[in-house]
Structures are given as structure tokens and as C-alpha cells.
Amino acid sequence: MSYKSLANTSGDLGNGNASNIGSIEQTYEELMQGSVPCPTCRGTGRIPSEQENELVALIPVRDQRLKPSRTKLWIALTVAIVLVIAGLFLFFFIPRNVQLSSTLPTIVPDHSSVNVADHTVFLQIQVQYNLTNANFFSVEVNNFKVSAYFNMKVIQEVTNASVVLVPLRSADQLTVFMNLTFNNEEGYIAEYCQWRKFWQPYIYVRFVAYATFTLLGQSEQSVLETFQHVVCLGPPPTTPPPTTTPTTTPTTTTLPPSSTAIKSSATNLSINSQV
């Protein structure tokens, strides 16, 4: 049914030609086949006056203009970017281990004193540890404590409360000075430490180190337990020095004549000349 035929039909209605009413109804039904009434005007062809400014255009749902271009591409790209950012964030900011280690060297004291009579051994030593930071941010060590044990007994406990900043992906060395005194029940090692004629005497000391550090605003602690050799050097055995008799060589010294002797010899000469 063309637009021209519909116009002619409406013209016939305007002229009062009622014989064409049946054909108009049939034509309208043919026109509405396979379609639904407009949801706004409900098939009347009219809309309320208050909706005149609200309705701009009627676009079919399947119109290509309503479909955004490359939707799947933009969604996939957005998801990929979010995953990459999340992966980088986890890689750089996920906490890693802060490891406390020791090379377990033989500790040679800076100063040692062995008193066999009092059964006392005093050792002044340095204990060194390595603190490795595997994170991509710095770690602040605010407390470092080392305890020395001998025969399950605490010999000394030293705490260093100075703040040490360990940079990212690096290691720092922590040194503790300790004074170990062995007496009373442990005084028996004085005789052992005294005998260093044939070997270098050393004792086993158990060290437990506690490093307290701040990691991303949270306080963490790393503990290390080691058994290390500590050399106990007593004074060398004293032997009396060899006795030597000093030898003296007699010397003869010729003194010049004194003035009194010269005067007496001159007087004798004058007396002899008078006689």
C-alpha cells in the first residue's frame, strides 16, 4: 500500500464518500501487519502536549547507531591494563623476607683474661650479623638484641636500640660488642684456656639474635640461632729469664798532676839548688 493510495483514500473520506470505508479499514490492517503499536501514542498517532519536548526522535532498537563501535576491544584492553597494574603493584609491594644471617666465623676476642687461681675467664668480643632486605622498599631496624648462652645459661645479653635503615634490595652489617665472663660453675674452662702450648683453645658459645624491624608500618621480627667458636686466649706460659753474670774489665786512668804537686816539686828544686 503506497502513500499515494492512502492520500486518495483520505481524500475520499473528506468528500463524504462512505463507500470507501471498508477499503480503508482493510488497508489499515494490511499496513499494521507484522508490526506493533507505538508504545508512546499507542497507535493513535498523537502524544500528550506535555511530552512534546521530551520526545526528540524515535530510533529503532536495531539501528547501528545505537551499537558502540569496538566494544569488545575496549573491554579487553581495559581488563588487560587493570591486570598489569595489579600485577606490578603486587610484585613491588608484596612483603618479602628480611633475612638475618651469619657467616659463622671463628670469633677472636679483642681482649682476653684468664685467671686460673680465681677460675675466671673474661673475653671481650665482637659478634657480626648480616641483615638482607629483599623488598623494593627500605626497612627500618629499631631494635637488635643478642643473647650469649653457655651450658644453657645466659652469659650476657646486649640490646642495641639505635635505628638502622636498610635500603631496598641491599644488605647491612650489624655489630654487637659483648663482654663474656666465665666464673663459678663455668670457671673450670680457665685451666682449659690456659693450655695453648699445643693447640688454640676455643669454646662453643650459643648466640641468639633478635632483629625487630618495621615493614610497611607493621612491626616484624627475625630470629637467628647460631653456635660459634670463641677463642679463649690465656696469657702465654711464663718462664724465668736466664740469669747472666755481668763481667767487668778493669781500666787504668791517668790523671794529670795537680797544682799542689807542681808547687812541691818546684820547692824541692829550689832547695837543692841552694845546697
For each residue, the residues with C-beta under 8 A, 3 or more apart:
1: 5 6 27 30 31
2: 5 6
3: 6 7
4: 7 8
5: 1 2 8 9 27
6: 1 2 3 9 10 27
7: 3 4 10 11
8: 4 5 11 12
9: 5 6 12 13 20 23 24 27
10: 6 7 13 14
11: 7 8 14 15
12: 8 9 15 17 20
13: 9 10 16 17 20 21 24
14: 10 11
15: 11 12
16: 13
17: 12 13 20
18: 21
19: 22
20: 9 12 13 17 23 24
21: 13 18 24 25
22: 19 25 26
23: 9 20 26 27
24: 9 13 20 21 27 28
25: 21 22 28 29
26: 22 23 29 30
27: 1 5 6 9 23 24 30 31
28: 24 25 31 32
29: 25 26 32 33
30: 1 26 27 33
31: 1 27 28
32: 28 29 35 37
33: 29 30
34:
35: 32
36:
37: 32 41 42 43
38: 41 42 43 58
39: 42
40: 47 51 55 58
41: 37 38 44 45 46 47
42: 37 38 39
43: 37 38
44: 41
45: 41
46: 41
47: 40 41 51 52 55
48: 51 52
49: 52
50: 54
51: 40 47 48 54 55
52: 47 48 49 55
53:
54: 50 51
55: 40 47 51 52 58
56:
57:
58: 38 40 55
59: 63 65 66
60: 63
61: 66
62: 66
63: 59 60 66 67
64: 67
65: 59
66: 59 61 62 63
67: 63 64 71
68: 71
69:
70: 73 74
71: 67 68 74 75
72: 75 76
73: 70 76 77
74: 70 71 77 78
75: 71 72 78 79
76: 72 73 79 80
77: 73 74 80 81
78: 74 75 81 82
79: 75 76 82 83
80: 76 77 83 84
81: 77 78 84 85
82: 78 79 85 86
83: 79 80 86 87
84: 80 81 87 88
85: 81 82 88 89
86: 82 83 89 90
87: 83 84 90 91
88: 84 85 91 92
89: 85 86 92 93
90: 86 87 93 94
91: 87 88 94
92: 88 89 136
93: 89 90 136 137 216
94: 90 91
95: 135 215 216
96: 134 135
97: 134
98: 131 132 133 134 135 139 166 211 213 215 220 222
99: 131 132 134 222
100: 129 130 131 209 211 222 223 224
101: 129 130 131 132 224
102: 128 129 130 209 224 226 228
103: 128 130
104: 226 228
105: 128 228
106: 202 228 229 230 231
107: 125 126 127 205 228 229 230 231
108: 125 231 233
109: 112 123 124 125 230 231 232 233
110: 124 125 126
111: 122 123 124
112: 109 121 122 123 124 193 231 232 233 234
113: 120 121 122
114: 120 121 122 190 193 194 232 233 234 235
115: 118 119 120 121 190
116: 119 190 191 194 234
117:
118: 115 183 187 190
119: 115 116 183 184 187 188 190
120: 113 114 115 181 182 183 187 190
121: 112 113 114 115 180 181 182 183 186 187 189 190 193 232 234
122: 111 112 113 114 179 180 181 182
123: 109 111 112 179 180 181 182 230 232
124: 109 110 111 112 177 178 179 180
125: 107 108 109 110 177 178 180 230
126: 107 110 175 176 177 178
127: 107 146 175 176 178 207 209 228
128: 102 103 105 173 174 175 176
129: 100 101 102 146 173 174 175 176 209 211 224
130: 100 101 102 103 171 172 173 174
131: 98 99 100 101 141 164 166 171 172 173 174 211 213 222
132: 98 99 101 170 171
133: 98 138 139 166 167 168 169 170 171 172
134: 96 97 98 99 169
135: 95 96 98 138 139 168 169 215
136: 92 93 168 169
137: 93 168 216
138: 133 135 165 166 167 168
139: 98 133 135 165 166 213 214 215
140: 163 164 165 166 213 214
141: 131 144 163 164 165 166 172 174 211 212 213
142: 161 163 212 213 214
143: 159 160 161 210 211 212
144: 141 159 160 164 174 176 209 210 211 212
145: 157 158 159 160 209 210 212
146: 127 129 157 158 176 178 207 208 209 210
147: 154 156 157 207 208
148: 154 155 156 157 178 180 205 206 207
149: 152 153 154 155 205 206 207 208
150: 153 155 180 182 186 203 204 205 206
151: 185 186
152: 149
153: 149 150 185 186
154: 147 148 149 157
155: 148 149 150 180 181 182 186 205
156: 147 148 178 179 180 181
157: 145 146 147 148 154
158: 145 146 176 177 178
159: 143 144 145
160: 143 144 145 174 176
161: 142 143
162:
163: 140 141 142
164: 131 140 141 144 172 174
165: 138 139 140 141
166: 98 131 133 138 139 140 141 170 171 172 213
167: 133 138 170
168: 133 135 136 137 138
169: 133 134 135 136
170: 132 133 166 167
171: 130 131 132 133 166
172: 130 131 133 141 164 166
173: 128 129 130 131
174: 128 129 130 131 141 144 160 164 211
175: 126 127 128 129
176: 126 127 128 129 144 146 158 160
177: 124 125 126 158
178: 124 125 126 127 146 148 156 158
179: 122 123 124 156
180: 121 122 123 124 125 148 150 155 156 205 230
181: 120 121 122 123 155 156
182: 120 121 122 123 150 155 186 187 189 190
183: 118 119 120 121 186 187
184: 119 187
185: 151 153 188
186: 121 150 151 153 155 182 183 189
187: 118 119 120 121 182 183 184 190
188: 119 185 191 192
189: 121 182 186 192 193 203 232
190: 114 115 116 118 119 120 121 182 187 193 194 234
191: 116 188 194 195
192: 188 189 195 201 203 232
193: 112 114 121 189 190 196 201 203 232 233 234
194: 114 116 190 191 234 237
195: 191 192 198 199 201
196: 193 199 200 201 233 234 236
197: 237
198: 195
199: 195 196
200: 196 231 233
201: 192 193 195 196 231 232 233 234
202: 106 229 230 231 232
203: 150 189 192 193 229 230 232
204: 150 227 228 229 230
205: 107 148 149 150 155 180 227 228 230
206: 148 149 150 225 226 227
207: 127 146 147 148 149 225 226 227 228
208: 146 147 149 223 224 225
209: 100 102 127 129 144 145 146 223 224 225 226
210: 143 144 145 146 221 222 223
211: 98 100 129 131 141 143 144 174 221 222 223 224
212: 141 142 143 144 145 219 220 221
213: 98 131 139 140 141 142 166 219 220 221 222
214: 139 140 142 217 218 219 220
215: 95 98 135 139 218 219 220
216: 93 95 137
217: 214
218: 214 215
219: 212 213 214 215
220: 98 212 213 214 215
221: 210 211 212 213
222: 98 99 100 131 210 211 213
223: 100 208 209 210 211
224: 100 101 102 129 208 209 211
225: 206 207 208 209
226: 102 104 206 207 209
227: 204 205 206 207
228: 102 104 105 106 107 127 204 205 207
229: 106 107 202 203 204
230: 106 107 109 123 125 180 202 203 204 205
231: 106 107 108 109 112 200 201 202
232: 109 112 114 121 123 189 192 193 201 202 203
233: 108 109 112 114 193 196 200 201
234: 112 114 116 121 190 193 194 196 201
235: 114 238
236: 196
237: 194 197
238: 235
239:
240:
241:
242:
243:
244:
245:
246:
247:
248:
249:
250:
251:
252:
253:
254:
255:
256:
257: 261 262
258: 261 262
259: 262 263
260: 263 264
261: 257 258 264 265
262: 257 258 259 265 266
263: 259 260 266 267
264: 260 261 267 268
265: 261 262 268 269
266: 262 263 269 270
267: 263 264 270 271
268: 264 265 271 272
269: 265 266 272 273
270: 266 267 273 274
271: 267 268 274 275
272: 268 269 275
273: 269 270
274: 270 271
275: 271 272
